[in-house]
Amino acid sequence: MWSRILVNSGGKLVADNCDVMDGIDGFDARGGSEMDVQSCNFTNNYIGIYLRNKFSTSPPTGITFTMPLSNNIFQTVGNLKPPYTNQMGAMRASRR
C-alpha cells in the first residue's frame, strides 16, 4: 500500500471523477486546508478520507469543504494489500 495524498494547511485539493486505490490514507487533510471531492471511487483504502484537526477553533484552522462531498463511493473488494491483509477498509473522520 502507498501512504497518502497529503493536503497541508493552506493547501487545496480538487478531486473530480478519480480513482483512489490501495492507500493507507487515500486523502489526508490537515486543519486549514480546503477540499472539493466529487464523484470519486475509493477502493481498498485502509482509510478513505482522514480529516485531522477538523474542528480546531483557536485559531480557526478547520478543514473547509468548498462543495459538499457527493457521488463518492467507498468500498472494499476482497482483502486489503499488506500491511493490512485480511482487513476491511474504512472511511473515518478521525483516528483515536
C-alpha positions in Angstrom: 0.0 0.0 0.0 1.1 3.5 -0.6 0.9 6.2 2.1 -1.4 9.1 1.3 -2.2 12.2 -0.7 -1.5 14.9 1.8 -3.3 18.3 1.8 -1.4 20.6 4.2 -2.7 23.7 5.9 -3.1 26.4 3.3 -3.5 23.8 0.5 -6.5 22.9 -1.6 -7.4 19.5 -3.2 -9.8 19.3 -6.0 -10.7 15.7 -7.0 -13.4 15.1 -9.6 -14.1 11.7 -11.1 -11.0 10.0 -9.8 -10.0 6.5 -8.6 -8.1 6.2 -5.3 -7.0 2.6 -4.6 -4.8 0.7 -2.2 -3.8 3.6 0.0 -3.3 3.6 3.8 -5.0 7.1 3.9 -6.4 7.9 0.5 -6.7 11.7 1.2 -5.2 13.1 4.4 -6.4 16.7 5.0 -4.8 18.9 7.7 -6.5 21.8 9.5 -6.5 24.9 7.5 -6.9 23.1 4.1 -9.7 23.1 1.6 -11.2 20.1 -0.2 -13.6 19.5 -3.1 -14.1 15.8 -3.7 -16.8 14.8 -6.2 -17.6 11.5 -8.0 -14.5 9.6 -6.8 -14.2 5.9 -6.3 -12.3 4.9 -3.1 -11.4 1.2 -3.4 -9.5 -0.9 -0.9 -8.0 2.0 1.1 -7.4 1.4 4.8 -9.0 4.9 5.4 -10.7 6.7 2.5 -10.5 10.3 3.8 -8.7 11.2 7.0 -9.6 14.6 8.5 -7.1 16.0 11.0 -7.8 18.9 13.3 -11.2 19.4 11.6 -12.8 21.4 14.4 -10.0 23.5 15.8 -11.2 26.9 16.8 -8.2 28.7 18.3 -7.1 29.9 15.8 -9.8 28.7 13.4 -8.0 26.1 11.3 -10.7 23.6 10.4 -11.0 21.9 7.1 -13.2 23.6 4.6 -15.2 21.7 2.0 -15.8 24.1 -0.8 -18.6 21.8 -2.1 -20.4 19.0 -0.1 -19.0 15.5 -0.6 -21.2 13.9 -3.3 -21.4 10.9 -5.6 -18.3 9.3 -4.0 -18.1 5.5 -3.5 -16.2 4.0 -0.6 -15.7 0.2 -1.0 -13.6 -2.8 -0.1 -13.4 -5.5 -2.7 -11.7 -8.7 -1.3 -8.9 -8.0 1.1 -6.6 -5.1 1.5 -2.9 -5.3 0.5 -0.1 -5.6 3.1 0.3 -4.3 5.8 -3.5 -4.7 6.2 -4.1 -8.0 4.6 -7.4 -9.7 5.6 -8.8 -6.4 6.9 -11.7 -4.2 5.6 -11.2 -0.6 4.6 -12.9 2.3 6.4 -13.9 5.9 5.9 -13.1 7.7 9.2 -13.2 11.3 10.2 -10.5 10.9 12.8 -8.3 8.3 14.4 -8.3 7.5 18.1 
